[in-house]
Amino acid sequence: MDSSLVYSTAHGRTCPSCEQPVALCTCRRRKPSSGGIGVARVSRETKGRKGKCVTLISGLNLPLDRLSDLASHLKRTCGSGGTVKDGVIEIQGDHRDVLVQELIAAGFSAKKAGG
């Protein structure tokens, strides 16, 4: 039976291979990010907004200034308002189809999420 350390109260989670804290793990080399760009998930939500529809764009790991610039461009494209909250772009109204096409045209990998 293999009994390697998996969790330590002193350091939190540990790597099963090198038994170092996960933050200091040297055996798992992280892949370099491709400019911080991930898969954009475009979804629609009405929960908590008194029945009003909002289109959410999440999954873009961009710096806040680039995310704000992208949000401004997308708001102008849709002709509606919106904001950036916690790394998620919120555009007022249901604009999923337009936003997916616009994100793909801008070089992002985008897909619809949700129903």
N, C-alpha and C positions, 0 to 999 in steps of 0.2 A: 504494500500500500504506500503510495507517494503522499507524503505529508509536507507539502511546501506551504509557506506562509502566504495567505491571500489577503488578510486584512490585519492592520495593526492600529491600536488606539492612539499610538504616538504619531503615526504618519498617515493614517487613512488607508486607502486602497493601495496595494502593492502589485507590481508586475510578477506574474507567476514564473517568468523565465529568469530574470536577473534579481528578483526579490528586493528591488529598490522601490521607493514610492513612485506612483504613476507619473507625477510631475517631473521626476528626475530619471525616469526610465531611459536607458541608453540602447537597449536591444531592439526596441520598436522604432525604427526610423520612420518618421512621418513623411508622407509624400509632399513635396513642395506644392503649395497651392498655385493654381493657375491664375494668378492675378486677383485672387479673392472672389472669383466668379463661380457661382454654383448654379444649380437648376432652380429656376424661378417657378414657384407654384402660384398659379393665379386662381383664387377661389372667390366665392360670393358669400356674404354673411349678412344676416338681418338681426341676429341675436343681440339684445341689449341696446338697440338703436331705435326703439319704438316703431318697428316694422319697416324702417327705411333700409334700403339695400346699399351695401358698400362692397366694392371689389378690393380684395386684399392680395398683395404681391409679397410673398415671403421666400426665403431661401437665397437671397442675393447677399453674399458676404462682401459688401462693398463698404468703404469708409463713409462716414456720415455725410461728408460734403458731396461725394459723388452720388450717394443715394438721394440726397436732396435735389441735386441737379436732374437726375433721372426722373424723380417724382414730378418736378416742374414740367419737364418735357412731356410726360405722360398725361398730366392734367391738361396741358394745352391741346394735346392730341384729342382727348375725349371732350374737351370743352366743359369741364366740371372742376369742382374743388377737391381737395384732399389734403393729406398730411403724411408725415413719417413718424411712426411711434414704435419704439423698441426694435428698430431694424426692419419694420414691416411698412410697406407703402399702402396707404388707404386712399382709394379713389371713390368719390361719391357716385352711386349709380351702378347699374350692371353693365360693365364694359369688358367682360372677359374675352370675347372673341377679338375685339380691337386691340386689347392690351397684349394678348399672346402674339398676334401678328407683329405688333410694334416692337416687342421685346426680341423676337426672332430676327427682325430686320436690323435691330441694333447690335446683333451679334451674341445675344444671350440664348441659353438653352431654356426654353419655357414650355410649360404644359399646364393644362387645366387640372384643377384639383377639386374634389368634392362633387356634388351632384348636380 
